[in-house]
Amino acid sequence: MQLGMIGLGRMGGNIVRRLMRAGHSCVVYDADPKAVATIAAEGATPATSLADLVEKLDQRPRAAWVMLPAGKITEETVNTVAGLMSADDILIDGGNSNYKDDVRRARELAAQGIRYMDVGTSGGVWGLERGYCLMIGGEKAAFEFLDPIFAALAPGRGDIPASRYREGRAPNVEQGYLHAGPSGAGHFVKMIHNGIEYGMMQAMAEGFDILRSKNSPRLPEAERFDLDVADIAEVWRRGSVVTSWLLDLTAEALAKDEKLESFSGVVEDSGEGRWTIEAAIEEAVPADVLAASLFTRFRSRQDHTFAEKVLSAMRLGFGGHVEAPKK
């Protein structure tokens, strides 16, 4: 199949590479001509503008994927590209937009006959090799049309066995991609995913801070333990119930630098964490842990603990997020 990709950053570029590896063709555009030239040298068709990208999409219906930061730049790009497309074409936002924006955009674009899809994309900088977990909202027919694209991007079943009692359920879910529901549902599911991620990361970070502090002079001498947190992380990776990719990244960071001295502990938050708490408030659903983990990130910009350094190490590991300077 053919897909247009707008935005060739940490994830957009690798999405294109993974698609081309699977035999799909991609037309690419980025505001940085060097990014376009790099991907074009690997086999993609370069575009010099959004209009040029749409013009070079010769498969009908056309499909274009916007992979840009949430907010103004995505809004402007979606509007511009939509103005260049025709009825029945498909426009995808694969970034981290607010699901309420998706609901509005889908309604507005439907008036033009354009099908809008929101694709929550998880996989970070490792997606090229590991694949991307995709949470997709929009028209079911559009989802089915683009199934070869989603299947190529998804991790596949790998060596993870299916859960018991799944007979009769959608098989694509076991491959790593889900049609979550109508427009907005994909980004809503991804938003909650990221909110949960906050809580999981916070619990792990606090645990390692407690382990590291067990040698504190505040404790009775007989109760002080000089624990090797790097080795603890490594042993937990093997058979424990807290085994996870986040633990893998933590173990690697601690093995490299047990004190994490290269991290300040300034932890940024993405929009999804805040939006998750807003959704909980709207639904009157208690979310104590998720709210606390978000507020801890706010505090980290004023005062830092070892736990915040662990959080920073995990964020760098899975998403390539470099710490912002302390304000």
CORCORLIN-V351399 format. One record per residue. PSI is psi in whole degrees, -180 to 180 (NA if undefined). OMEGA is omega in radians with two decimals (999 if undefined). D_LAST is the distance of its C-alpha to the last C-alpha in Angstrom with 2 decimals. Layout:
# CORCORLIN-V351399
psi=(PSI	PSI)
omega=(OMEGA	OMEGA)
d_last=(D_LAST	D_LAST)
This chain:
# CORCORLIN-V351399
psi=(168	138	139	135	125	111	111	43	-150	-36	-42	-45	-42	-29	-44	-46	-42	-40	-43	-35	-31	3	5	157	143	136	130	147	143	153	-22	110	-28	-38	-40	-45	-38	-47	-35	-36	-19	-1	-7	159	120	148	145	-9	171	-40	-40	-39	-49	-39	-35	-5	103	-3	137	137	152	150	126	137	123	122	76	164	145	148	-147	-44	-39	-44	-47	-40	-44	-45	-42	-48	-40	-36	-16	-10	171	169	139	-12	162	128	125	135	111	7	-148	49	157	133	-26	-33	-37	-45	-44	-47	-43	-42	-44	-43	-28	-30	-23	-1	6	135	122	136	140	127	102	124	118	135	-20	-149	-8	1	-31	-44	-41	-24	169	132	123	129	112	130	149	-174	134	-37	-38	-40	-45	-37	-40	9	-43	-33	-50	-40	-36	-34	-31	158	-26	169	-35	-142	17	116	152	148	150	155	21	5	131	-5	166	120	-25	-25	-38	-12	-14	16	143	131	103	-27	-157	179	132	-26	-36	-50	-28	-46	-41	-36	-46	-37	-47	-33	-43	-40	-41	-49	-43	-45	-41	-43	-43	-43	-44	-39	-44	-30	-41	-42	-47	-32	4	-10	21	141	-10	-19	154	142	-39	-16	8	133	130	87	141	98	-29	-43	-34	-45	-41	-43	-34	-25	-17	85	-7	163	-9	11	133	168	-37	-40	-38	-47	-38	-45	-42	-43	-41	-34	-33	-39	95	-29	-7	45	-17	-4	139	-30	8	115	116	164	144	168	-31	-34	-44	-43	-32	-43	-39	-41	-41	-40	-45	-37	-3	43	124	135	58	-49	-45	-40	-44	-38	-35	-45	-30	-36	-36	-46	-31	-20	-2	-37	136	142	173	-34	-41	-33	-37	-42	-46	-40	-41	-43	-39	-39	-47	-24	-1	24	114	139	137	149	148	133	NA)
omega=(3.12	3.14	2.99	3.13	-3.14	-3.07	-3.03	3.13	-3.05	-3.10	-3.10	-3.14	-3.12	3.03	3.10	-3.13	-3.13	3.12	-3.13	3.07	-3.12	3.07	3.10	3.11	-3.08	2.96	-2.95	3.06	3.03	3.10	3.11	-3.12	3.14	3.11	3.11	-3.11	-3.13	-3.13	3.11	3.12	3.13	3.04	3.12	3.08	-3.08	3.02	-3.09	3.14	3.08	3.12	3.13	3.12	-3.13	3.14	-3.07	3.05	-3.05	3.06	3.11	-0.13	3.12	3.11	3.12	-3.07	3.08	-3.12	-3.07	3.11	3.13	3.09	-2.99	-3.07	3.09	3.14	-3.12	-3.12	3.11	-3.13	-3.13	-3.11	3.12	3.13	-3.14	-3.06	-3.12	3.10	3.13	3.07	-3.07	3.12	-3.03	2.92	-3.13	3.13	-3.09	3.14	3.02	-3.07	3.12	3.04	3.11	-3.13	3.14	-3.11	-3.12	3.13	-3.12	-3.09	3.11	3.12	3.10	-3.11	-3.13	-3.12	-3.08	3.11	3.03	-3.07	3.01	-2.99	3.13	-3.13	3.07	-3.07	-3.12	-3.04	-3.12	-3.11	-3.05	-3.02	-3.08	2.99	-3.01	3.10	-2.82	3.06	3.11	-3.11	-3.10	-3.14	3.11	3.07	-3.12	3.10	-3.09	-3.12	3.12	3.09	-3.11	-3.14	3.13	-3.12	-3.07	-3.11	-2.98	-3.05	-3.13	-3.13	3.12	-3.14	3.08	3.04	3.07	3.05	-3.13	-3.11	3.10	3.13	-3.06	-3.10	-3.12	3.13	3.13	3.06	3.08	3.06	-2.94	2.89	-2.99	-3.09	-3.11	-3.09	-3.10	-3.08	-3.14	-3.14	3.08	3.12	3.12	3.11	3.13	3.05	-3.11	3.06	3.08	3.12	3.09	-3.09	3.12	3.14	-3.11	3.13	-3.13	-3.12	3.13	3.11	3.14	3.07	3.11	3.11	-3.09	-3.07	-3.11	3.09	-3.06	3.07	3.09	-3.08	3.01	-3.03	-3.10	-3.11	3.11	3.08	3.05	-3.00	3.10	-3.04	3.10	3.12	3.09	3.10	-3.11	-3.12	3.10	3.13	-2.95	3.02	-3.12	-3.12	3.10	3.08	-3.13	3.07	3.10	3.09	3.08	-3.12	3.12	3.14	3.14	3.14	-3.13	3.10	-3.14	-3.08	-3.01	3.14	-3.12	-3.05	3.14	3.13	3.11	-3.07	3.04	-3.04	3.10	3.03	3.07	-3.10	-3.03	3.12	3.12	-3.11	3.09	3.12	3.09	3.11	3.12	3.12	-3.14	-3.09	-3.08	3.12	3.10	3.13	-3.03	-3.06	-3.10	3.11	-3.13	-3.12	3.08	-3.12	3.08	3.10	3.06	-3.11	-3.08	-3.12	3.10	-3.07	-3.00	3.04	3.07	3.12	3.12	3.08	3.09	3.09	3.13	3.13	3.12	-3.11	3.08	-3.08	-3.04	-3.06	-3.10	-3.10	3.11	-3.11	3.00	3.11	-3.14	-3.13	999)
d_last=(46.20	44.12	40.49	38.15	34.54	31.82	28.57	28.90	25.53	25.13	27.46	29.50	30.92	31.98	33.52	35.67	36.64	37.67	39.71	41.45	42.33	44.08	46.06	44.26	43.63	40.34	39.61	36.03	33.68	30.13	28.48	28.32	31.97	31.35	30.38	33.58	35.66	34.53	35.58	38.65	39.78	39.86	42.13	40.26	41.47	39.00	38.39	37.25	36.13	35.98	39.51	40.69	39.34	41.20	44.27	44.38	44.36	48.12	48.40	49.11	47.38	44.33	41.13	37.64	34.45	31.04	28.27	25.11	21.75	22.43	22.25	23.46	24.38	26.48	28.08	29.11	30.40	32.39	33.97	34.87	36.38	38.23	39.82	41.22	42.60	45.88	47.15	47.00	44.15	41.23	37.55	35.04	31.33	30.22	26.46	24.67	25.61	26.07	29.72	30.48	29.79	32.26	34.89	34.65	34.72	37.66	39.58	38.97	39.88	42.90	44.41	44.50	45.90	42.80	41.86	38.17	36.81	33.48	32.98	30.37	29.93	28.90	29.21	26.09	26.61	29.78	31.61	33.79	35.61	35.19	35.48	33.49	33.95	34.57	34.57	36.38	37.08	39.64	43.34	45.30	47.44	44.46	43.17	46.60	46.87	43.64	44.52	45.16	41.62	40.06	42.46	41.55	37.81	38.24	38.54	42.15	43.73	43.55	44.76	43.31	46.34	46.53	46.09	49.41	50.91	49.27	52.66	52.77	49.03	47.30	47.59	44.64	42.31	43.51	42.55	38.91	38.87	39.48	40.58	38.72	40.30	40.05	37.23	33.92	35.17	33.78	30.17	30.66	31.90	29.04	26.54	28.20	28.35	24.57	24.30	26.79	24.91	21.90	24.42	26.21	23.19	22.03	25.60	25.91	22.68	23.68	27.17	26.25	24.13	27.31	29.48	27.47	27.45	31.24	31.79	29.99	31.89	31.61	34.27	37.98	38.78	41.20	38.56	35.99	35.78	34.17	33.47	32.77	30.10	30.59	34.28	33.77	31.66	34.42	37.27	35.70	35.67	39.46	41.17	38.81	38.02	34.25	34.85	32.48	30.59	27.36	29.28	30.49	27.02	26.02	29.24	28.70	25.17	26.51	29.61	27.64	25.38	26.21	23.30	20.81	19.42	17.99	15.44	12.38	12.75	9.59	11.84	11.57	14.48	16.98	18.88	21.88	20.59	20.00	23.27	25.13	24.42	25.43	28.61	29.35	29.15	31.41	33.84	33.72	33.16	31.60	28.59	27.44	26.17	24.34	22.63	21.65	20.22	18.00	16.75	16.17	13.68	11.77	12.15	11.12	7.38	8.45	11.48	13.06	16.78	19.15	19.53	16.02	16.86	20.06	18.40	16.33	19.64	21.50	19.21	19.56	23.25	24.27	22.10	20.68	17.10	14.88	11.59	8.54	6.27	3.80	0.00)
